[in-house]
């Protein structure tokens, strides 16, 4: 329920509801009553009305139909590919674990292989792993401090 | 025609094809929403499609008491903000550019976006001169045609604050239009 004595400030804020048709008939009548009797609010109301009309008349270029025809297919492809990536990731992880086990058994535990070679291969592998973890951590840190991450879904 | 909630329930049960109902229903709004951030047709198409894909992945977390599009819009907005920010960083914008409204990409090309009209172009420029907070609420109301309730949900603000936020934004837009009108 809107009070009968409205200040200009209240009227100007509630004017938005009048423009956007978001207020009750009773509220509309109270606002229009004030607007009719207050030249400064009347001017503002007319300015806002013109602005709204101009905004509504802005026409965006239509996208050629061919883009819309293909739209769903593009989304569907992403949905399917997303599932494929999960399968690929699982597969890669299994292969890496299995490969690691095989390499350890056949190479590092093989007494025939020279110690220097084992150290070389070990150092190279450890370097790659550390580098990978470091890059991964950096990426995750950047995500953490990204100020737009807090925009809720 | 299935309702949003019926389509979502079917998708959750594994019927991927039912997601098409939602995509077809909202693709135009999604595209134009993305276009307001990217100002580029191809990017807007790509980002809106990506948003549909991510929304599909997150469908289990969707609360059925809410509207699908307002929930989806937040995902889309998030993607667009990250995209524009990344683009700005990659372009290594100058110090002057940092004073520009936050989300305006460098390619302000109304001729690619709007049907030719002097008043439309002026208004487009004025909207893009606004601070992001003002620009966003104008877009949600005028171009996304959301109700106050939906705007409150998207912006996570009380419904009562929508009117005052809109009032301030429209007032600043009027000033900007007046300023641009004087300039030309």
Interface residues (C-beta under 8 A of the other chain):
Chain A: X12 X13 X14 X15 X16 X17 X20 X22 X47 X48 X51 X52 X54 X55 X56 X57 X58 X59 X60 X61 X63 X67 X68 X71 X72 X74 X75 X76 X78 X79 X82 X146 X148 X151 X152 X153
Chain B: X16 X19 X20 X23 X24 X27 X28 X31 X32 X35 X41 X45 X49 X50 X52 X53 X56 X57 X58 X61 X71 X74 X75 X77 X78 X81 X82 X85 X112 X113 X114 X115 X117 X119 X120 X123 X124 X138 X141 X142 X143 X147 X148 X156 X162 X163 X164 X166 X167 X170 X173 X174 X177
